[in-house]
Amino acid sequence: MPRLTDEQLQRRAAERDLNAEILEAIDDLEAGRIGRVSIILNGQVIESPVTKLSAE
């Protein structure tokens, strides 16, 4: 994924509905749909294992 410019990041942030994203994440957790989490720390990618995934 290409790096976004500051303007693109600001536009993306302004258009996000964080409440809806949080509620969707809660629904996924309650339904057992848990996936991979990727974290970049000091230039290194650290990933948690995939715990559960369900095909929908």
N, CA, C and O atoms as CSV, one atom per row, in Angstrom:
chain,resi,resn,atom,element,x,y,z
A,1,MET,N,N,0.849,-1.169,0.000
A,1,MET,CA,C,0.000,0.000,0.000
A,1,MET,C,C,0.897,1.236,0.000
A,1,MET,O,O,1.786,1.360,0.843
A,2,PRO,N,N,0.667,2.145,-0.940
A,2,PRO,CA,C,1.509,3.340,-0.994
A,2,PRO,C,C,1.258,4.256,0.203
A,2,PRO,O,O,0.165,4.279,0.769
A,3,ARG,N,N,2.264,4.987,0.563
A,3,ARG,CA,C,2.164,5.917,1.681
A,3,ARG,C,C,1.247,7.076,1.301
A,3,ARG,O,O,1.353,7.623,0.203
A,4,LEU,N,N,0.353,7.447,2.204
A,4,LEU,CA,C,-0.583,8.540,1.933
A,4,LEU,C,C,0.054,9.875,2.290
A,4,LEU,O,O,0.863,9.966,3.213
A,5,THR,N,N,-0.327,10.915,1.540
A,5,THR,CA,C,0.155,12.258,1.851
A,5,THR,C,C,-0.596,12.774,3.081
A,5,THR,O,O,-1.607,12.197,3.482
A,6,ASP,N,N,-0.104,13.848,3.671
A,6,ASP,CA,C,-0.774,14.440,4.830
A,6,ASP,C,C,-2.209,14.829,4.491
A,6,ASP,O,O,-3.122,14.629,5.293
A,7,GLU,N,N,-2.399,15.385,3.299
A,7,GLU,CA,C,-3.747,15.782,2.878
A,7,GLU,C,C,-4.658,14.562,2.769
A,7,GLU,O,O,-5.808,14.609,3.205
A,8,GLN,N,N,-4.159,13.479,2.195
A,8,GLN,CA,C,-4.951,12.259,2.066
A,8,GLN,C,C,-5.278,11.673,3.436
A,8,GLN,O,O,-6.394,11.204,3.660
A,9,LEU,N,N,-4.314,11.698,4.353
A,9,LEU,CA,C,-4.554,11.202,5.703
A,9,LEU,C,C,-5.618,12.025,6.420
A,9,LEU,O,O,-6.486,11.472,7.094
A,10,GLN,N,N,-5.551,13.336,6.276
A,10,GLN,CA,C,-6.546,14.202,6.915
A,10,GLN,C,C,-7.935,13.959,6.338
A,10,GLN,O,O,-8.917,13.926,7.080
A,11,ARG,N,N,-8.024,13.787,5.021
A,11,ARG,CA,C,-9.316,13.526,4.383
A,11,ARG,C,C,-9.868,12.184,4.849
A,11,ARG,O,O,-11.059,12.067,5.139
A,12,ARG,N,N,-9.001,11.165,4.921
A,12,ARG,CA,C,-9.424,9.837,5.371
A,12,ARG,C,C,-9.912,9.890,6.816
A,12,ARG,O,O,-10.941,9.302,7.150
A,13,ALA,N,N,-9.174,10.591,7.668
A,13,ALA,CA,C,-9.555,10.697,9.078
A,13,ALA,C,C,-10.891,11.418,9.236
A,13,ALA,O,O,-11.705,11.043,10.080
A,14,ALA,N,N,-11.116,12.447,8.429
A,14,ALA,CA,C,-12.361,13.218,8.521
A,14,ALA,C,C,-13.568,12.401,8.081
A,14,ALA,O,O,-14.681,12.632,8.555
A,15,GLU,N,N,-13.355,11.444,7.176
A,15,GLU,CA,C,-14.459,10.651,6.635
A,15,GLU,C,C,-14.763,9.400,7.457
A,15,GLU,O,O,-15.786,8.753,7.237
A,16,ARG,N,N,-13.887,9.053,8.402
A,16,ARG,CA,C,-14.079,7.821,9.178
A,16,ARG,C,C,-15.194,7.984,10.208
A,16,ARG,O,O,-15.402,9.066,10.758
A,17,ASP,N,N,-15.899,6.896,10.453
A,17,ASP,CA,C,-16.908,6.841,11.504
A,17,ASP,C,C,-16.377,5.872,12.558
A,17,ASP,O,O,-16.635,4.670,12.495
A,18,LEU,N,N,-15.631,6.406,13.527
A,18,LEU,CA,C,-14.978,5.561,14.517
A,18,LEU,C,C,-15.975,4.788,15.368
A,18,LEU,O,O,-15.709,3.644,15.736
A,19,ASN,N,N,-17.107,5.384,15.683
A,19,ASN,CA,C,-18.120,4.662,16.465
A,19,ASN,C,C,-18.582,3.407,15.728
A,19,ASN,O,O,-18.699,2.340,16.330
A,20,ALA,N,N,-18.840,3.533,14.444
A,20,ALA,CA,C,-19.276,2.381,13.651
A,20,ALA,C,C,-18.166,1.337,13.566
A,20,ALA,O,O,-18.439,0.138,13.632
A,21,GLU,N,N,-16.915,1.779,13.421
A,21,GLU,CA,C,-15.796,0.839,13.344
A,21,GLU,C,C,-15.635,0.066,14.656
A,21,GLU,O,O,-15.375,-1.137,14.642
A,22,ILE,N,N,-15.789,0.752,15.776
A,22,ILE,CA,C,-15.669,0.097,17.081
A,22,ILE,C,C,-16.805,-0.905,17.284
A,22,ILE,O,O,-16.570,-2.025,17.737
A,23,LEU,N,N,-18.025,-0.511,16.955
A,23,LEU,CA,C,-19.160,-1.418,17.106
A,23,LEU,C,C,-19.010,-2.650,16.212
A,23,LEU,O,O,-19.350,-3.760,16.620
A,24,GLU,N,N,-18.505,-2.454,15.006
A,24,GLU,CA,C,-18.278,-3.586,14.100
A,24,GLU,C,C,-17.207,-4.518,14.675
A,24,GLU,O,O,-17.333,-5.739,14.590
A,25,ALA,N,N,-16.160,-3.940,15.255
A,25,ALA,CA,C,-15.103,-4.756,15.858
A,25,ALA,C,C,-15.642,-5.560,17.041
A,25,ALA,O,O,-15.280,-6.723,17.221
A,26,ILE,N,N,-16.497,-4.948,17.837
A,26,ILE,CA,C,-17.102,-5.648,18.974
A,26,ILE,C,C,-17.959,-6.806,18.477
A,26,ILE,O,O,-17.904,-7.907,19.027
A,27,ASP,N,N,-18.755,-6.554,17.432
A,27,ASP,CA,C,-19.575,-7.620,16.851
A,27,ASP,C,C,-18.699,-8.778,16.350
A,27,ASP,O,O,-19.035,-9.947,16.542
A,28,ASP,N,N,-17.577,-8.441,15.707
A,28,ASP,CA,C,-16.667,-9.478,15.213
A,28,ASP,C,C,-16.097,-10.302,16.360
A,28,ASP,O,O,-16.033,-11.528,16.275
A,29,LEU,N,N,-15.685,-9.635,17.425
A,29,LEU,CA,C,-15.139,-10.347,18.580
A,29,LEU,C,C,-16.184,-11.271,19.202
A,29,LEU,O,O,-15.894,-12.425,19.521
A,30,GLU,N,N,-17.393,-10.757,19.370
A,30,GLU,CA,C,-18.454,-11.563,19.971
A,30,GLU,C,C,-18.814,-12.758,19.104
A,30,GLU,O,O,-19.232,-13.796,19.616
A,31,ALA,N,N,-18.652,-12.615,17.778
A,31,ALA,CA,C,-18.970,-13.700,16.850
A,31,ALA,C,C,-17.779,-14.642,16.662
A,31,ALA,O,O,-17.885,-15.636,15.944
A,32,GLY,N,N,-16.652,-14.338,17.299
A,32,GLY,CA,C,-15.492,-15.198,17.178
A,32,GLY,C,C,-14.663,-14.969,15.933
A,32,GLY,O,O,-13.810,-15.789,15.592
A,33,ARG,N,N,-14.906,-13.858,15.247
A,33,ARG,CA,C,-14.124,-13.526,14.053
A,33,ARG,C,C,-12.929,-12.670,14.480
A,33,ARG,O,O,-13.035,-11.455,14.647
A,34,ILE,N,N,-11.796,-13.344,14.649
A,34,ILE,CA,C,-10.587,-12.658,15.090
A,34,ILE,C,C,-9.508,-12.978,14.072
A,34,ILE,O,O,-9.331,-14.140,13.705
A,35,GLY,N,N,-8.799,-11.987,13.618
A,35,GLY,CA,C,-7.795,-12.221,12.586
A,35,GLY,C,C,-6.407,-11.806,13.011
A,35,GLY,O,O,-6.134,-11.640,14.200
A,36,ARG,N,N,-5.552,-11.643,12.061
A,36,ARG,CA,C,-4.162,-11.299,12.285
A,36,ARG,C,C,-4.037,-9.799,12.595
A,36,ARG,O,O,-4.712,-8.959,12.001
A,37,VAL,N,N,-3.160,-9.506,13.532
A,37,VAL,CA,C,-2.855,-8.120,13.867
A,37,VAL,C,C,-1.411,-7.875,13.477
A,37,VAL,O,O,-0.513,-8.584,13.933
A,38,SER,N,N,-1.181,-6.884,12.642
A,38,SER,CA,C,0.181,-6.551,12.238
A,38,SER,C,C,0.575,-5.230,12.879
A,38,SER,O,O,-0.162,-4.246,12.809
A,39,ILE,N,N,1.736,-5.220,13.497
A,39,ILE,CA,C,2.234,-4.027,14.165
A,39,ILE,C,C,3.639,-3.769,13.647
A,39,ILE,O,O,4.448,-4.693,13.555
A,40,ILE,N,N,3.935,-2.518,13.308
A,40,ILE,CA,C,5.282,-2.147,12.894
A,40,ILE,C,C,5.904,-1.377,14.046
A,40,ILE,O,O,5.405,-0.325,14.446
A,41,LEU,N,N,6.994,-1.909,14.572
A,41,LEU,CA,C,7.662,-1.306,15.715
A,41,LEU,C,C,9.130,-1.135,15.365
A,41,LEU,O,O,9.844,-2.108,15.121
A,42,ASN,N,N,9.564,0.100,15.346
A,42,ASN,CA,C,10.962,0.404,15.010
A,42,ASN,C,C,11.383,-0.217,13.680
A,42,ASN,O,O,12.496,-0.725,13.547
A,43,GLY,N,N,10.490,-0.170,12.709
A,43,GLY,CA,C,10.797,-0.682,11.383
A,43,GLY,C,C,10.676,-2.180,11.216
A,43,GLY,O,O,10.895,-2.694,10.119
A,44,GLN,N,N,10.331,-2.899,12.284
A,44,GLN,CA,C,10.155,-4.343,12.195
A,44,GLN,C,C,8.674,-4.679,12.297
A,44,GLN,O,O,7.952,-4.096,13.106
A,45,VAL,N,N,8.232,-5.614,11.479
A,45,VAL,CA,C,6.844,-6.043,11.507
A,45,VAL,C,C,6.701,-7.160,12.531
A,45,VAL,O,O,7.380,-8.185,12.458
A,46,ILE,N,N,5.811,-6.942,13.478
A,46,ILE,CA,C,5.524,-7.928,14.513
A,46,ILE,C,C,4.069,-8.327,14.325
A,46,ILE,O,O,3.194,-7.462,14.295
A,47,GLU,N,N,3.796,-9.615,14.199
A,47,GLU,CA,C,2.430,-10.067,13.950
A,47,GLU,C,C,1.998,-11.069,15.004
A,47,GLU,O,O,2.779,-11.912,15.445
A,48,SER,N,N,0.743,-10.958,15.395
A,48,SER,CA,C,0.177,-11.983,16.257
A,48,SER,C,C,-0.307,-13.119,15.364
A,48,SER,O,O,-0.621,-12.888,14.196
A,49,PRO,N,N,-0.372,-14.322,15.882
A,49,PRO,CA,C,-0.890,-15.420,15.056
A,49,PRO,C,C,-2.386,-15.247,14.795
A,49,PRO,O,O,-3.084,-14.553,15.533
A,50,VAL,N,N,-2.850,-15.880,13.751
A,50,VAL,CA,C,-4.282,-15.884,13.467
A,50,VAL,C,C,-4.933,-16.815,14.475
A,50,VAL,O,O,-4.608,-18.000,14.547
A,51,THR,N,N,-5.861,-16.259,15.258
A,51,THR,CA,C,-6.488,-17.094,16.278
A,51,THR,C,C,-7.764,-17.732,15.770
A,51,THR,O,O,-7.968,-18.930,15.966
A,52,LYS,N,N,-8.612,-16.979,15.133
A,52,LYS,CA,C,-9.847,-17.525,14.587
A,52,LYS,C,C,-10.237,-16.726,13.356
A,52,LYS,O,O,-10.105,-15.502,13.331
A,53,LEU,N,N,-10.703,-17.404,12.367
A,53,LEU,CA,C,-11.260,-16.743,11.188
A,53,LEU,C,C,-12.464,-17.545,10.735
A,53,LEU,O,O,-12.440,-18.775,10.734
A,54,SER,N,N,-13.493,-16.854,10.358
A,54,SER,CA,C,-14.646,-17.563,9.819
A,54,SER,C,C,-14.964,-16.980,8.444
A,54,SER,O,O,-14.963,-15.763,8.265
A,55,ALA,N,N,-15.229,-17.829,7.504
A,55,ALA,CA,C,-15.578,-17.386,6.162
A,55,ALA,C,C,-17.031,-16.963,6.148
A,55,ALA,O,O,-17.914,-17.665,6.642
A,56,GLU,N,N,-17.250,-15.816,5.577
A,56,GLU,CA,C,-18.634,-15.325,5.448
A,56,GLU,C,C,-18.958,-15.094,4.010
A,56,GLU,O,O,-20.072,-14.681,3.687
